Structures are given as C-alpha cells and as structure tokens.
Amino acid sequence: MLRKKRYVPDLQELSSLAEKNYLRFFKLFPQMEAGSERTFIIRGSGEHEARIIIRVEEVHPYTTMLEIIQQGLSPEWIQPPRMQVRLYHDANMAEVLSYQNQKRFEGRYQYPNPTMRLPDEKLQLNRFLADWLDHCLHYGHVDTPFAFTPDLS
C-alpha cells in the first residue's frame, strides 16, 4: 500500500508571503488609525461590482488588527468572504487569524480531520489574502469622496 507523502510547511514561503502582504496593506492603506476604513470598488462586466472593505479594528504599538470583507458579488444567501488579519509591525508581517468566523489555523493538518481543513490551510488562506490585496492594487478604485474647491483668486 502506498502512503501519501506528509505535508511539510514551507516556512520560508509562509514568512515571505506574510512580509509581502504587510507591504501590500501599506500600499493600499498607508494611514491606519483605529476605527478607520478604506473601500475599494472593483468593477466587472456590466453592472457587476464588488467592494473590498478594509477596516482597522485595533491599533497597538506593535500590532494592528484588520477586518477585510468583500461585498456585492454573492447572492444574499451566501456569506460574503470575511477575514481578520493581524499586522506585526516589529516583524513587518501580516497573518490571517480568522476566515468566515473560523479561527486558529495550524501550520499543518492531518487529512481527513474533523473540520475538513486542508493540510496547507494556513498557507492557502494567506495566499488568498495576497490575491485579494493584489486585485485591489491592480483593479480597485478607492471609494473616497473628496471636495474640490477651485482657487478663484
């Protein structure tokens, strides 16, 4: 009987991804203050439009807690993607802490397992975060109202 090779987390890939995600956040949202948020509108074909909302929940000297929500493309009966991310300022890293109200992701899972998480669930969630942030960087339009006052002097 053949045994499937056990998944071994690639710590170098995971830490590199965390560092790149940290930089992506600060490109998208350079001034993070508790309670602030930034919305990115991504337009598709026709009337289709998605909103990616990055909300700052907590700010501490060494960490910041963010919530990211996608709205607009899913029918009402499907829960929209939502995750919590912690930024570690001393290490310049970002890590997914929860996704769809599921918390505490281990670096590796035996498969199958009671929660049916994939062996590399943590890595895949952080890759999904990278894809989300890249999409905002390349296709998102910031939904920030501004007032223009011409200088008539």
KAJO-V208885 format. One line per field, one symbol per residue. ss: DSSP state (H for helix, E for strand, C for the rest). phi: phi as a letter, one per 40 degrees, with the letter a starting at -180 (. if undefined). burial: # if it has 24 or more other C-alpha atoms within 12 Angstrom, else .. Layout:
BEGIN
ss = ???
phi = ???
burial = ???
END
This chain:
BEGIN
ss = CCCCCCCCCCHHHHHHHHHHHHHHHHHHCCCCCCCCEEEEEEECCCCCEEEEEEEEEEECCCEEEEEEEEECCCCCCCCCCEEEEEEECCCCEEEEEEECCEECCCCCCCCCCCCCCCCCHHHHHHHHHHHHHHHHHHHCEECCCCCCCCCCC
phi = .ccccccbcccccccccccccdccdcccacbcbdgcabbbcbcbcgccabbbbbbccabbdbabbbbbbbbhcccdcbccdaabbbcbccbfbbbccaafgcbfcccabcbcbdcfccdbdcccccccddcdccccccbcbccbcabbbcccc
burial = .............##.#########..##..#....######.......#######......#########.........########...########.....#.#...........############.###.##..#.#...........
END
